[in-house]
Structure formats: C-alpha cells, structure tokens
C-alpha cells in the first residue's frame, strides 16, 4: 500500500494542475478565465447564455490590423482593433501588444462541453432545431443560441474584446464585436462599445 501512495499523490497533483492551469483555447490565457468571462457576461446580456454554439468565431488578421488594401478601406468597417480610436480609449499600447500576442497564440476551433458545464454546448443539430422553431411563428422562449470568439483581454483582465453572435432562427440574428469592462465586484461584464454590427430581423421576443 505504501508503494502506491506516491503514485496516487502524483496523479492527484497532475489532475489538479490540469484542472487549474489548462490552456485549451489560448496559449496565454487559462481556460478558467475564459469560462468565467462567459458565465459573468451572461448576467448583463439581453438574453441569458443557455445554448452555446460549439463552433468558435475565428479572429483573422483584418479583425486585428484592418484592411491593408486601400481600395477596400471604408471607415470603421474595415479598421482593425489596433486602429480604432474607441479601442485605444480603453486599451493602452501595452494592452494592445498583449491583444496581438493573444491573437498569435489562439488554439481552438470548438468549445468543449466539459469546460462549459453551465451551458448547453450545441452543434449543427441544435442550431437546426432553433431554426425549425423559428418557422413555427411561436415565441422565441429559450430557442436561441450565442456564438463567440475567444475573448482577447487587456493585461489586467479588466477589459475584453469579443466577437458575439446572437441567433434565434429565421431572420433573427445579430453580430457585433464588443468591448466589455469587468464590474467593480468582478461578478459581471458591462458593454462599453461595439462595431461592425450586422443584424437581421427585429423579433427577439
């Protein structure tokens, strides 16, 4: 029995390290930080996060650096995070360098259900059910989902930039890039500003 004890202790230590220091989605930000962001964010959203699309919205270079081809530059729509004045009002140069590092070290295309046990992580089948419900002309109820990118944080983790899509089926969707600020009690996140917003339909009842 004594021979097995060190093995058991080692196994528990590895399990604990894996649980607290896992970095599945970003090589710079722990999974727990990202998970807690979404749990806290849900408190101030127009609709609670119940169903979470397992597919992660991808950040690309245009989102970060803007449209480099001058023929396609059209104001705020083609500006990247590094260029937008409202971002620079909250993110310092050091924060933006950290955002850039996070972008370069993202690692994930899907959310794993075991990391988000408070939400129903759904796939295309779940999204199709939401779409089917929307054709029935019934009230939305809980038949909606959110899709997110991996959030990009400031150095002090007080601000976060995230792509966010709300979908409740046929002609009922919105997309924006948001900046959120953590509340003083660190229990929720408040919307500061948004850009590149697109919407279809207006019925979210």
C-alpha positions, 0 to 999 in steps of 0.5 A: 500500500505504501508503494502506491501512495506516491503514485496516487499523490502524483496523479492527484497533483497532475489532475489538479494542475490540469484542472487549474492551469489548462490552456485549451483555447489560448496559449496565454490565457487559462481556460478558467478565465475564459469560462468565467468571462462567459458565465459573468457576461451572461448576467448583463446580456439581453438574453441569458447564455443557455445554448452555446454554439460549439463552433468558435468565431475565428479572429483573422488578421483584418479583425486585428490590423484592418484592411491593408488594401486601400481600395477596400478601406471604408471607415470603421468597417474595415479598421482593425482593433489596433486602429480604432480610436474607441479601442485605444480609449480603453486599451493602452499600447501595452494592452494592445501588444498583449491583444496581438500576442493573444491573437498569435497564440489562439488554439481552438476551433470548438468549445468543449462541453466539459469546460462549459458545464453551465451551458448547453454546448450545441452543434449543427443539430441544435442550431437546426432545431432553433431554426425549425422553431423559428418557422413555427411563428411561436415565441422565441422562449429559450430557442436561441443560441450565442456564438463567440470568439475567444475573448482577447483581454487587456493585461489586467483582465479588466477589459475584453474584446469579443466577437458575439453572435446572437441567433434565434432562427429565421431572420433573427440574428445579430453580430457585433464585436464588443468591448466589455469592462469587468464590474467593480465586484468582478461578478459581471461584464458591462458593454462599453462599445461595439462595431461592425454590427450586422443584424437581421430581423427585429423579433427577439421576443 
